[in-house]
């Protein structure tokens, strides 16, 4: 069941973008839009078909993604970001920048932690 109240703006934003895959799907659609399902699966490395379907459905339901069905043979479906999805992706850009700036440090710390165990 979808939530209908939030304690703050961050709570609402994290509710629609939470999880491992949604931010990566947003990035892929922003960079390579429009995308077909197979293209998205290749762009979002490691995501299973089942999980990608689930995440896309949730993102469509939340108004972040538009699913366009072309009635042709063979069937064709393309995904694009909505205006809301584009605005969320822009809001995530500073987080992505932080990740790039600190990636080496994060990896080094995690390697050290793994060795120490």
C-alpha positions as CSV (number, residue, x, y, z in Angstrom):
1,X,0.0,0.0,0.0
2,X,1.3,3.4,-0.9
3,X,2.0,6.0,1.7
4,X,-0.1,9.1,1.8
5,X,1.6,11.2,4.4
6,X,5.2,12.2,5.1
7,X,7.2,13.8,7.9
8,X,9.2,16.0,5.5
9,X,10.2,16.5,1.9
10,X,13.2,14.1,2.1
11,X,10.8,11.4,3.4
12,X,8.6,11.9,0.3
13,X,11.5,12.0,-2.1
14,X,13.1,8.8,-0.6
15,X,9.8,7.0,-0.8
16,X,9.6,7.4,-4.6
17,X,13.3,6.9,-5.3
18,X,14.2,4.5,-2.5
19,X,15.9,1.2,-3.3
20,X,18.9,0.1,-5.2
21,X,17.6,0.5,-8.8
22,X,15.3,3.5,-9.1
23,X,18.1,6.2,-9.2
24,X,20.0,4.1,-11.8
25,X,16.9,3.7,-13.9
26,X,16.3,7.5,-13.6
27,X,19.9,8.1,-14.8
28,X,19.6,5.7,-17.7
29,X,16.3,7.2,-18.9
30,X,17.7,10.7,-18.6
31,X,20.8,9.8,-20.5
32,X,19.4,7.5,-23.2
33,X,15.7,8.2,-23.4
34,X,13.6,6.8,-25.0
35,X,14.5,3.3,-23.9
36,X,13.1,-0.1,-24.6
37,X,13.0,-2.7,-21.8
38,X,16.0,-4.6,-23.2
39,X,18.1,-1.4,-23.4
40,X,17.3,-0.5,-19.9
41,X,18.2,-4.0,-18.7
42,X,21.6,-3.6,-20.3
43,X,22.2,0.0,-19.0
44,X,21.2,-0.9,-15.4
45,X,23.9,-3.6,-14.9
46,X,22.9,-6.4,-12.4
47,X,19.2,-5.7,-12.3
48,X,17.0,-8.8,-12.8
49,X,14.2,-8.7,-15.3
50,X,11.6,-9.2,-12.5
51,X,13.0,-6.3,-10.5
52,X,13.3,-4.0,-13.5
53,X,9.6,-4.7,-14.3
54,X,8.6,-4.0,-10.7
55,X,10.6,-0.8,-10.4
56,X,9.3,0.5,-13.7
57,X,5.7,-0.2,-12.7
58,X,6.2,1.6,-9.4
59,X,7.9,4.6,-11.1
60,X,5.1,4.8,-13.7
61,X,2.5,4.6,-10.8
62,X,4.4,7.4,-9.0
63,X,4.4,9.6,-12.1
64,X,8.1,9.5,-12.8
65,X,8.1,7.3,-15.9
66,X,5.9,7.3,-19.0
67,X,5.3,3.9,-20.7
68,X,4.4,4.3,-24.4
69,X,3.0,1.2,-26.0
70,X,3.1,1.0,-29.8
71,X,0.5,-1.3,-31.3
72,X,2.6,-3.0,-34.0
73,X,4.0,-6.4,-34.7
74,X,6.3,-7.2,-33.0
75,X,5.0,-5.2,-30.0
76,X,7.1,-2.2,-29.0
77,X,7.2,-0.4,-25.6
78,X,9.4,2.7,-24.8
79,X,10.0,4.3,-21.5
80,X,10.7,8.0,-20.9
81,X,10.9,10.3,-17.9
82,X,8.0,12.5,-17.1
83,X,8.5,16.1,-16.1
84,X,8.4,14.9,-12.5
85,X,11.0,12.3,-13.2
86,X,13.3,14.8,-14.9
87,X,13.0,17.1,-11.9
88,X,13.8,14.3,-9.5
89,X,16.8,13.3,-11.6
90,X,18.1,16.9,-11.4
91,X,17.6,16.8,-7.6
92,X,19.8,13.7,-7.5
93,X,22.7,15.2,-9.5
94,X,24.4,16.7,-6.4
95,X,24.3,13.2,-4.8
96,X,25.9,11.7,-7.9
97,X,28.6,14.4,-7.8
98,X,29.3,13.6,-4.2
99,X,29.6,9.9,-5.1
100,X,32.1,10.6,-7.9
101,X,34.2,12.9,-5.6
102,X,34.3,10.3,-2.8
103,X,34.3,7.0,-4.8
104,X,37.9,6.2,-4.2
105,X,37.6,6.9,-0.5
106,X,34.5,4.7,-0.2
107,X,36.1,1.8,-2.0
108,X,39.3,2.1,0.0
109,X,37.4,2.1,3.3
110,X,35.3,-0.9,2.3
111,X,38.4,-2.8,1.1
112,X,40.1,-2.1,4.5
113,X,37.0,-3.2,6.4
114,X,36.8,-6.5,4.4
115,X,40.5,-7.2,5.1
116,X,40.0,-6.5,8.8
117,X,37.2,-9.0,9.2
